Amino acid sequence: MKINAYLLKSTVVAALGGLLFGFDTAVIAGTTHSLTEVYQLSPGLLGLTVASALWGTILGSMFAGIPGDRYGRRDSLRVMAVLYFISAVGCAFAWNWHALVFFRLLGGLGIGGSSVLGPMYIAEIAPASWRGRLVGFFQFNVVSGILLAYLSNYLVGLQQFGMDTEWRWKLGISAIPAALFFLMLFTIPRSPRWLVKKQRIAEARDVLRLTGEQNYEEELRDIVESIDAEHGLGDEPLFQHKYRLPIFLAVTIGMFNQLAGINAILYYLNDIFAYAGFSKVSGDLQAVAVGLTNLIFTMLAMSVIDRVGRKKLLLTGAVGTALCLGGVAAIFATNQRHDLLIWLLIAYIAFFAFSQGAVIWVYISEVFPNRVRAKGQSLGSFTHWFMNALISGVFPALAAKSKSIPFVFFAAMMVLQFAVVLFTYPETKGVSLEEMQKKLTTA
């Protein structure tokens, strides 16, 4: 099946939430030094400042499934766009540290919500043969946003604003793509699977036809049957014995994604380079190199995810990230060969982007049945963001005591992940969402 323009546009627009997600995730890395100086932050308060958005993402991911089910994935994404916009403007004009933390928290609600709603929407409009690549486009936009944030930080830093002005520009500039995201969401359709849940069958048929589904009548029958499989349209509780495998898969992939240390490293990338003796400008520039690597290897993973499969990518990444993290730990433990740090971090980002980065949102969006997908997506995303907030919040204090120990821990977690994926994760490539429901749920 060839992808048509309507399906492609709907995917691109829904994935714009990922661009804002990535930008907001990484932009803080270029402000940690200024914020520490301006507000006289201790390592603990710096961790709280960075993690404030993350606690917002926890709330956003926990509750996004509720409006996602009630009002639809698309319309709920509009609310996330508004939250992004208010957060960016609020951070730019924050009058004190408490206001900054509040607006970062608000932005976190948007990030957490879009991490649930964006991949779920794309998975529900995508045909099985394209689903990995199309949902992977959300992650492509996430890493594009990370690269843009690092590049933006570098360019803003060259303007030589005052210390109290520079961080405001860095945090506030994302108001522009947030407004664009909001407007573009008025140009895409609702999810056909959500429409079926609301018994709006004719509208669902139109969406399937417009997005290029060749056997749209057959696909529609499968969707209706899957949602009505247990007599009666609508929702049902997620935490049931028959859903134990999808729940296990979503929770563990969300946990291991952060136990790799990815967001702690991205948030404090400039500080890590400073530990190794690099200047502020060179640290900003090397962060751009890391962001570019992230983008390139995410694109590479997207090109093969529907052929190679999700499981092989996860196994490859677990081995590569473990080796790179061990190397970074050795550099800080011995205080030698700092020149290798940038190369190890670039290799680490490459392995992560090629595996977990590209797979997580695809996998979580695939493993749950139509009737509980919104709740399941929320659970997987919540796990991801909770672990993110926890790890990123304690990283500065832990790194202040020992720069090597966090990296030793992250490496050990990747060894554990290899074993868990190898023995428990099923392959999902090329399987329709309705077929997956039959495979992964038990009576």
Secondary structure, 3 states (H helix, E strand, C coil): CCCCHHHHHHHHHHHHHHHHHHHHHHHHHHCHHHHHHHHCCCHHHHHHHHHHHHHHHHHHHHHCHHHHHHCCHHHHHHHHHHHHHHHHHHHHCCCCHHHHHHHHHHHHHHHHHHHHHHHHHHHHHCCCCCHHHHHHHHHHHHHHHHHHHHHHHHHHHHCCCCHHHHHHHHHHCCHHHHHHHHHHHHHCCCCHHHHHHCCCHHHHHHHHHHCCCCCHHHHHHHHHHHHCCCCCCCCCCCCCHHHHHHHHHHHHHHHHHHHCCHHHHHHCHHHHHHHCCCCHHHHHHHHHHHHHHHHHHHHHHHHHHHHHCHHHHHHHHHHHHHHHHHHHHHHHHHCCCHHHHHHHHHHHHHHHHHHHHHHHHHHHHHHCCHHHHHHHHHHHHHHHHHHHHHHHHHHHHHHHHCCCHHHHHHHHHHHHHHHHHHHHCCCCCCCCHHHHHHHHCCC
